[in-house]
């Protein structure tokens, strides 16, 4: 369970990367598409894009860390069957992320993203049909979404470290039903101990909150533990 505002999806891709200088590089890719939206009962068909998602980034890396500006353009398409129409809309978004080394191994990290039709790329909205919504039988509208994460990584000594993170994600569109997510937020703190050279043991406390479009709210606490064994 990553931060609510994290931009993260694992999927098949082909990427081309071009170094522009010692510290600067550019990349562009084609990725496996996969629009996520609710299909009305009156329509027969499925979400099936016929062109890939196209992300790109410009990244600067230096001795103090990195900063990266990324963008994405995508087709969100309903492939109608047995008389149902084919309906298409376009999604696009921007994502600015960074890591700034502070003292020792400590670092400040963050990202901010905004766009329309990018819900499936945001941790909170994956699987929530948050890319687009049908406005009529023949039209679809991409949903506006935003996300932010801010975190600090603290190394107490050679074998003990912590991270604290705050995150939020929002889906701003009145076209969704009342029970659909409007905003989520979370805060977390962990403590990780490198018990041995190949074994890490950790614990994390997490607080999360959700608000729906109809005003309903909920919150929860979670405590989780982990152990990592490094093969190499």
RABEL-V444952 format. One record per run of one state. SS is the DSSP state (hx for helix, st for strand, lp for the rest). FROM is the first residue (numbers start at 1). LEN is the number of residues. If there is no record, write none. Layout:
<<SS,FROM,LEN> <SS,FROM,LEN>>
This chain:
<<lp,1,6> <st,7,1> <lp,8,5> <st,13,7> <lp,20,4> <st,24,8> <lp,32,13> <st,45,3> <lp,48,5> <st,53,10> <lp,63,2> <st,65,16> <lp,81,6> <st,87,15> <lp,102,5> <st,107,10> <lp,117,2> <hx,119,3> <st,122,1> <hx,123,3> <lp,126,6> <st,132,5> <lp,137,2> <st,139,4> <lp,143,1> <st,144,12> <lp,156,4> <st,160,12> <lp,172,9> <st,181,16> <lp,197,2> <st,199,14> <lp,213,4> <st,217,13> <lp,230,3>>
